Amino acid sequence: MTTQRAEEGQGPAEIIAEDAVAEYLVAHPEFFERHPDLVAELRVPHATGQAVSLIEHQVGVLRGQLQTERRWLAQLIARARDFEALSARLHDLSLQLIAAQDLEQMETLLREALCRQFDAEAATLKLFPLESDATTDSDPKVAAFVQFLGRKRSLCGPLDPEHNGILFGEQSEAIGSAALIPIRTDDRSGVLAIGSRDRGRFDVDMGTDLLDRLGEIVSQKLRTLH
């Protein structure tokens, strides 16, 4: 047996290791009862000629399902870690906003913090007065965002040139995607916009829970500024 395995290209170390594994399994037949997840990784031959046995086919299917579930779990864990990291950044930003003394300081803080902590290239806060005839307002900026101002949830994705230009000015040509966060106080409404060069950074299908929380925090802070 040893000679045959040597002819198959196995070195002395591999042969010794295999023999040790075999001896251990013989001495501990309950091993796979303690580690049932390893069974799906085993490849057990079935003497069925060129045909594939039903058992072998079933094991292959289960192995494929296991690999899919492992990939899904890995993605889930990665998303959870990203969410946790973003939550921590949002907490830090909230603490900084508490210390802001005026609107100018608040805007500077938001711009610097969002670009640094949220991997963005641009951030801007646009505020408009609340008016009953906002839909017919002569201000083109208000008219461009009048449909957005009534939203309760944030909006993500690429922007058309008009909205991009109003929000990001000279940087607009470099912005591939953006997150628009609705802002609303007692006498003003507006949008907090975060822009990225990456068209996939703010995807239309991404969750907006943290962005919505940020909007609530900014709105509440604005109510305290005069």
Contacts in CASP RR format, 6 or more apart in sequence:
PFRMAT RR
TARGET T0000
AUTHOR 0000-0000-0000
METHOD contacts of the structure
MODEL  1
MTTQRAEEGQGPAEIIAEDAVAEYLVAHPEFFERHPDLVAELRVPHATGQ
AVSLIEHQVGVLRGQLQTERRWLAQLIARARDFEALSARLHDLSLQLIAA
QDLEQMETLLREALCRQFDAEAATLKLFPLESDATTDSDPKVAAFVQFLG
RKRSLCGPLDPEHNGILFGEQSEAIGSAALIPIRTDDRSGVLAIGSRDRG
RFDVDMGTDLLDRLGEIVSQKLRTLH
2 15 0 8 1.000
5 15 0 8 1.000
5 18 0 8 1.000
6 15 0 8 1.000
10 18 0 8 1.000
24 31 0 8 1.000
25 31 0 8 1.000
32 38 0 8 1.000
32 39 0 8 1.000
40 59 0 8 1.000
40 62 0 8 1.000
40 63 0 8 1.000
40 66 0 8 1.000
41 63 0 8 1.000
44 56 0 8 1.000
44 59 0 8 1.000
46 53 0 8 1.000
46 55 0 8 1.000
46 56 0 8 1.000
48 56 0 8 1.000
83 210 0 8 1.000
86 118 0 8 1.000
86 210 0 8 1.000
87 210 0 8 1.000
89 117 0 8 1.000
89 118 0 8 1.000
90 210 0 8 1.000
90 213 0 8 1.000
90 214 0 8 1.000
90 217 0 8 1.000
92 113 0 8 1.000
92 117 0 8 1.000
93 110 0 8 1.000
93 113 0 8 1.000
93 114 0 8 1.000
93 117 0 8 1.000
93 214 0 8 1.000
93 217 0 8 1.000
94 217 0 8 1.000
96 109 0 8 1.000
96 113 0 8 1.000
97 106 0 8 1.000
97 109 0 8 1.000
97 110 0 8 1.000
97 217 0 8 1.000
97 218 0 8 1.000
97 221 0 8 1.000
98 221 0 8 1.000
100 106 0 8 1.000
100 109 0 8 1.000
100 221 0 8 1.000
100 225 0 8 1.000
102 225 0 8 1.000
103 222 0 8 1.000
103 225 0 8 1.000
106 125 0 8 1.000
106 218 0 8 1.000
106 221 0 8 1.000
106 222 0 8 1.000
106 225 0 8 1.000
107 125 0 8 1.000
110 123 0 8 1.000
110 125 0 8 1.000
110 192 0 8 1.000
110 218 0 8 1.000
111 123 0 8 1.000
111 124 0 8 1.000
114 120 0 8 1.000
114 123 0 8 1.000
114 194 0 8 1.000
115 121 0 8 1.000
115 122 0 8 1.000
115 123 0 8 1.000
118 194 0 8 1.000
119 196 0 8 1.000
119 201 0 8 1.000
120 194 0 8 1.000
120 195 0 8 1.000
120 196 0 8 1.000
120 201 0 8 1.000
121 171 0 8 1.000
121 174 0 8 1.000
121 175 0 8 1.000
121 195 0 8 1.000
121 196 0 8 1.000
121 197 0 8 1.000
122 168 0 8 1.000
122 171 0 8 1.000
122 175 0 8 1.000
122 193 0 8 1.000
122 194 0 8 1.000
122 195 0 8 1.000
122 196 0 8 1.000
123 192 0 8 1.000
123 193 0 8 1.000
123 194 0 8 1.000
123 195 0 8 1.000
124 167 0 8 1.000
124 168 0 8 1.000
124 192 0 8 1.000
124 193 0 8 1.000
125 183 0 8 1.000
125 190 0 8 1.000
125 191 0 8 1.000
125 192 0 8 1.000
125 193 0 8 1.000
125 218 0 8 1.000
126 141 0 8 1.000
126 145 0 8 1.000
126 166 0 8 1.000
126 167 0 8 1.000
126 190 0 8 1.000
126 191 0 8 1.000
126 193 0 8 1.000
127 183 0 8 1.000
127 188 0 8 1.000
127 189 0 8 1.000
127 190 0 8 1.000
127 222 0 8 1.000
128 134 0 8 1.000
128 139 0 8 1.000
128 141 0 8 1.000
128 142 0 8 1.000
128 145 0 8 1.000
128 149 0 8 1.000
128 188 0 8 1.000
128 189 0 8 1.000
128 190 0 8 1.000
129 187 0 8 1.000
129 188 0 8 1.000
130 187 0 8 1.000
130 188 0 8 1.000
130 189 0 8 1.000
131 137 0 8 1.000
134 142 0 8 1.000
134 146 0 8 1.000
134 149 0 8 1.000
135 143 0 8 1.000
135 146 0 8 1.000
137 143 0 8 1.000
137 146 0 8 1.000
140 166 0 8 1.000
141 166 0 8 1.000
142 149 0 8 1.000
144 162 0 8 1.000
144 163 0 8 1.000
144 166 0 8 1.000
145 163 0 8 1.000
145 166 0 8 1.000
145 190 0 8 1.000
145 191 0 8 1.000
148 155 0 8 1.000
148 180 0 8 1.000
148 182 0 8 1.000
148 191 0 8 1.000
149 182 0 8 1.000
149 184 0 8 1.000
149 189 0 8 1.000
149 190 0 8 1.000
149 191 0 8 1.000
150 182 0 8 1.000
150 184 0 8 1.000
150 189 0 8 1.000
151 182 0 8 1.000
152 182 0 8 1.000
152 212 0 8 1.000
153 182 0 8 1.000
153 208 0 8 1.000
153 212 0 8 1.000
154 179 0 8 1.000
154 180 0 8 1.000
154 181 0 8 1.000
154 182 0 8 1.000
154 208 0 8 1.000
154 211 0 8 1.000
154 212 0 8 1.000
154 215 0 8 1.000
155 179 0 8 1.000
155 180 0 8 1.000
155 208 0 8 1.000
156 177 0 8 1.000
156 178 0 8 1.000
156 179 0 8 1.000
156 180 0 8 1.000
156 202 0 8 1.000
156 203 0 8 1.000
156 204 0 8 1.000
156 206 0 8 1.000
156 207 0 8 1.000
156 208 0 8 1.000
156 211 0 8 1.000
157 177 0 8 1.000
157 178 0 8 1.000
157 179 0 8 1.000
157 200 0 8 1.000
157 202 0 8 1.000
157 203 0 8 1.000
157 204 0 8 1.000
158 176 0 8 1.000
158 177 0 8 1.000
158 178 0 8 1.000
158 199 0 8 1.000
159 167 0 8 1.000
159 175 0 8 1.000
159 176 0 8 1.000
159 177 0 8 1.000
159 178 0 8 1.000
161 172 0 8 1.000
164 172 0 8 1.000
164 175 0 8 1.000
164 178 0 8 1.000
165 172 0 8 1.000
167 178 0 8 1.000
167 191 0 8 1.000
167 193 0 8 1.000
168 175 0 8 1.000
168 178 0 8 1.000
168 193 0 8 1.000
168 195 0 8 1.000
174 197 0 8 1.000
175 195 0 8 1.000
175 196 0 8 1.000
175 197 0 8 1.000
176 195 0 8 1.000
176 196 0 8 1.000
176 197 0 8 1.000
176 198 0 8 1.000
176 199 0 8 1.000
176 200 0 8 1.000
176 201 0 8 1.000
177 195 0 8 1.000
177 196 0 8 1.000
177 198 0 8 1.000
177 199 0 8 1.000
177 200 0 8 1.000
177 201 0 8 1.000
177 202 0 8 1.000
177 203 0 8 1.000
178 193 0 8 1.000
178 194 0 8 1.000
178 195 0 8 1.000
178 196 0 8 1.000
178 202 0 8 1.000
179 193 0 8 1.000
179 194 0 8 1.000
179 195 0 8 1.000
179 202 0 8 1.000
179 208 0 8 1.000
179 211 0 8 1.000
180 191 0 8 1.000
180 192 0 8 1.000
180 193 0 8 1.000
181 191 0 8 1.000
181 192 0 8 1.000
181 193 0 8 1.000
181 194 0 8 1.000
181 211 0 8 1.000
181 212 0 8 1.000
181 214 0 8 1.000
181 215 0 8 1.000
181 218 0 8 1.000
182 189 0 8 1.000
182 190 0 8 1.000
182 191 0 8 1.000
182 215 0 8 1.000
183 189 0 8 1.000
183 190 0 8 1.000
183 191 0 8 1.000
183 192 0 8 1.000
183 215 0 8 1.000
183 218 0 8 1.000
183 219 0 8 1.000
183 222 0 8 1.000
184 190 0 8 1.000
184 219 0 8 1.000
185 219 0 8 1.000
185 222 0 8 1.000
185 223 0 8 1.000
186 223 0 8 1.000
188 222 0 8 1.000
192 214 0 8 1.000
192 215 0 8 1.000
192 218 0 8 1.000
194 202 0 8 1.000
195 201 0 8 1.000
195 202 0 8 1.000
196 202 0 8 1.000
END
